[in-house]
Amino acid sequence: MRLRRKRRILRGMRKSRELTAVQDNTHSISPSDILLVATMRNEQIRLPYFLDYYRALGVNHFLFVDNGSVDGTVDYLRGMADVSIWHTLSSYRRASFGIDWMNHLKRRYAHGHWVLVVDPDELFVYPFCDSRPLRALTDWLDGSGIRSFSAMLLDVYPKGPVNAVPYQAGQDPLEIAHWFDSGNYSIKRNPVYGNLWIQGGPRARTFFANQPQKAPALNKIPLVKWDRRYSFVSSTHALLPRGLNQVYETNGGEKASGVLLHTKFLHTFTEKAEEELQRKQHYAQSAEYRAYAKSGAQPLDLWCSWSEKYINWRQLEILGLMSKGNWA
């Protein structure tokens, strides 16, 4: 595992040659700043709300890798003092689905910082997020000697066809997509890395009903007190050293955890899915997007009679999808 981690770090260093700095404001990062790292392509429509959401939570600086956007993403971000941008036209797949690029940026700029690694369609929800800033959570984690914090990926979707209501830039996506599956999830432990492996939800029941073991993974560890010796190895599903994956109790009780509200299913989904199917840059030869394509020509509708309407984090805790643990 030690060799595997070192190889991952070396991959990131090599892949850093594929990155060209467009806007480097990292000189303004203070030692106590909370950072956010993301790789994106053609997400300009999501960025106004995404940036407002995470700035309000308490993120101080954004490190973005733009992978060949043609929708004005870079121009939109240019000039923002709390944003640094790198551009690349290289293969997302050959960069371990963006992980190599982000491992490099975290190694160079995030050592000693709490860092969030999320996608532009993910909204981080944690215990007391409606009344306590993100720094309250990281201060508690520091005081408790906890280095990593997990969050289950929870797909949210509209009632009716996902393309029925157009999403507008700057709009809260939860105004459109505020339904979710509350209970159809499976969980097991990965014997190699020790992380939990969660599957289920609307994508599993809609696209992988006959092969649930191939459904997308929903376990993530998006918040880490970063050290230059660390490395993500499989998206944000698992890290090395393996101890960072111990985000659950083994002797009873619960560790605090959160949720990533996954707002993929807006009106932009169909066009984006078709593009990604053609690009073949995603995991397992874009198996997930091939499953979407096989669903047919009918408008995608994920809502069912068991769907639950999202209210707040306390609802998710009651349903057992996240926990405040012993953070009171």
Protein Blocks (a to p, Z undefined) as FASTA:
>chain_A
ZZmmmmmmmmmmmmmmmpccfbdcklmpcfkbccdddddehillmmmmmmmmmmmnopab
dcdddehiaehmmmmmgopakbccdddfbdfklnonolmmmmmmmmmmmgoiacddddfk
bccddehklmpcfklmmmmmmmnopabdcddddddddedjfklpccdehiafklmmmcdc
fklccddddfknopacdeedjklmmmmmmmmmlpccfbdcfbccddfkbccfbhjlbccd
fklmmmccfegpjddddddddfkbcfklmmmmmmmmmnopaghhilmmmmmmmnojbdcd
fbdfkbccdfbfmlmmmnopacekjaZZ
